[in-house]
């Protein structure tokens, strides 16, 4: 079984003790909450508080941490997209806020987004925009967008421009962030940046973003929440959506104070020591997997420039006697369950992310990998290649919930 801190409630609830080498994934609970956030939430829960005043305190904390004029805490970074877009359309007009998602009487209702940024992160990015009642205007094609196409997409109806920073987006042929901001700024269009999984809390605002959105529950190690940071007028307009469509995206007192505590902890965290520990885990895995028939490893830097790396494990089915996706599924089904980062598994590899491991779990991950590879070689059966069937099974499990 996995080695985790005491008082693990999963067994009592009949839940599997998964080991997460996938990353800060919402479907796995995102990350390990830092003790300061846990303590702050526990201390606040028995007490009443004026949420508006608490959010005012959070605004000051976010402004200091993110270098912005203001900020607030919402349900998630995805909720932040919807609220920021809504704010860009309505401003502080409370009547317009109450009418959303009806935008018939609003002048600016369009949001430009590069086509290569219209990705799926557990839900479609464009849906977060459309929830506000806005219309998405794609810029360019999935594999090629240029400044002239952005300029051509902006009209008098444009309320905002959305820029997505994610490993999911197309990695080439896109308008660089600085050029994107320059083009929008020249036309008076506010830029909203979805930076949910980014380490850099200050850079996007410093480089011209009008609103930057972060997840409190990913690298920050806070509760499930989103952080909205940016220009005071736009942050205020987004915050005011809490008396409209934002009501269903509200965050409780524990979420606000937990996010504040996570921000404070982030600033005093020993990031160099964290990187050293993660690099040690990557070396451990590389050494343990060296020489395994059909397996090749390489260390890949984070694609969005976060200061972390992951181990890419490439599987040759002819030698390993198993495909990358079947190996990923076998790891997830075993004891303890190991969930790998399999976004690109159809290319014959997956990644191991070292960022969310409790001490000793890196050894269990290596042992599980070695054991599953040994089982596949012992069976010596032709490797399956039915990736479409795997996806169909995943969809069927989703549709069968809660059974």
Order of alpha helices (4+ residues) and beta strands (2+ residues): beta-alpha-alpha-beta-alpha-alpha-beta-alpha-beta-alpha-beta-alpha-beta-alpha-beta-beta-alpha-alpha-alpha-beta-beta-alpha-alpha-beta-beta-alpha-alpha
